[in-house]
Amino acid sequence: MQKIVFNGHYLTYIDTAIAEYWREIGLPYPHGYVERYANDVYLRKASVEYLGSARYDDVLEICCRVARLGRSSMKAAPLPEELRGRVRRYERVAPQS
């Protein structure tokens, strides 16, 4: 047994952090988002730089923030202006446009 967290699990941790971010800014996610905006949020690309290993039974604090806020999170589905406004109001440092 390796006693370290399998690298693929880090993306699951990040996915959970992002869902919690949406909830923190008041977005009804996942329940209610599709009904309200007639679309969903999809991950198009992810990259991870491994700087160290988490070990089994470690308590991890996973944080995320929006570094760049464009008109859409993917090619075909623009983010609603209401959602863009929530992100701008929540972030202490304004995301790049």
C-alpha positions, 0 to 999 in steps of 0.5 A, spaced: 500 500 500 502 506 497 499 510 503 498 516 499 492 519 496 491 517 488 493 523 484 486 522 480 482 523 487 485 531 487 480 532 481 474 530 485 476 534 491 477 540 487 470 538 484 467 538 491 470 545 492 467 548 486 460 546 488 461 549 495 464 555 492 457 556 488 453 555 494 457 560 498 456 565 493 448 563 493 448 559 487 443 553 487 447 548 485 447 543 483 439 543 485 436 548 482 441 551 477 439 547 471 432 549 472 433 556 473 439 557 467 436 552 462 444 550 462 449 546 467 456 548 468 461 543 465 469 542 466 472 543 459 479 542 461 483 541 468 490 541 470 494 539 476 501 541 479 503 536 484 507 539 489 507 534 494 503 528 496 497 527 501 497 521 505 491 517 508 487 520 514 490 527 512 485 532 513 485 537 507 483 544 506 481 545 499 480 552 497 478 555 490 477 562 487 475 565 480 482 568 477 479 569 470 471 571 469 470 571 462 463 571 458 462 563 458 465 557 462 465 553 455 464 555 448 457 554 447 454 556 454 455 563 456 454 565 464 448 569 466 450 576 468 447 574 474 452 569 476 457 573 473 455 579 478 455 574 484 462 572 483 464 579 482 461 581 489 464 575 492 471 575 490 476 580 494 480 580 488 477 582 482 477 576 477 481 578 470 475 580 465 
